[in-house]
């Protein structure tokens, strides 16, 4: 029988942070890099731009945007329900494991993604998103259980670092496999070029990596703390807590104004991060398929690298000028990037846009969350307030990805969505000025 690691101990803190090493490969390799390239390649190989789904002809970019929107709506509704159940059962590890395995197996299932079986394929993509984001939410909820308040910042940063290192290692391995498939014994098949087969194998490596490395975290992390009180209305306890926070906002006008601004600009930030690779895959004149693959993956790596620098600079700016003024400036920078991105055509221009996005991406996320924490009322129930914050963020993604898909589908031009994001950043910046 293993000894239970104590709260705040190096062993349990590392086990928690190490889950980032396990699951971050999904967000980088699949969400951001390899899958968007693979998805676009399937349509080009078939020589089509649209596919029939439920009797409607939908272009490839709006289609994946709609599925992403539906997945985040499901996540936003499911997470509070499961959080309420997990709190009363006192065993959140069961849910963390389940959604880890759901996500990992869905990644492996993407090996069989095809336009001929579009419904099953999109369902696997959908379940991968659900597995990642719900398990991510449960892992985040462990933080108060395994670390003392003074340890939160440092261990969160450690998790981010481990996730970045692990995901970049696997992405570089997958890039080598895609660019030089013969070195890995991958050959052309009648139905699939070697590079496409290598991309399929990369999905399998993500699922295996995620499930295997998560075992270390599962071994040392506790089951979770059982909530006191009778186990009644388990399905709706999470929503009751969200409603409680909503009611408290009436007496917190500053926090309420900030949340409105956050909801508007976060809608744009999160959607840009989810659709950037699809935009680059379809709208940029790369030349050849190999140049497209190398170019897009290099852009994603550039964003990851520059985001660390951007987050550091944003943190220093907030120390000197304050959180709200810094957020207003960052929103203005995002607006300018949107205007620039609308005219981007060449790979060099796309690299510049990727570098600029990296500079403001990490900073706005970290600063937004810390600003929310500072504006929160003094309360013991920080979990409910952060659940409300996370749900607001997810609903923003639902609206952002759906609106982007509708604009792209209606106009046939992905660039129109970029203008929409610019408007969101403008409105978000103006709303932030009301937060004194």
Secondary structure, 3 states (H helix, E strand, C coil): CCCCCCCCCHHHHHHHHHHHHHHHHHHHHHHHHHHHHHHHHHHHHHCCCEEEECCEEEEHHHHHHHHHHHHHHHHHHHHHHHHHHHHHHCCHHHHHHHHHHHHHHHHHHHHHCCCCCHHHHHHHHHHHHHHHHHHHHHHHHCHHHHCCHHHHHHHHHHHHHHHHHHHHHHHHHHHHHHHCHHHHCCCCECCECHHHHHHHHHHHHHHHHHHHHHHHHHHHCCCCCCCCCCCCCHHHHHHHHHHHHHHHHHHCHHHHHHHHHHHHHHHHHHHHHHHHHHHHHHHCCCCCHHHHHHHHHHHHHHHHHHHHHHHHHHHHHHHHHCHHHHHHHHHHHHHHHHHHHHCCCCHHHHHHHHHHHHHHHHHHHHHHHHHHHHHCCCCCCHHHHHHHHHHHHHHHHHHHHHHHHHHHHHHCCCHHHHHHHHHHHHHHHHHHCCCC
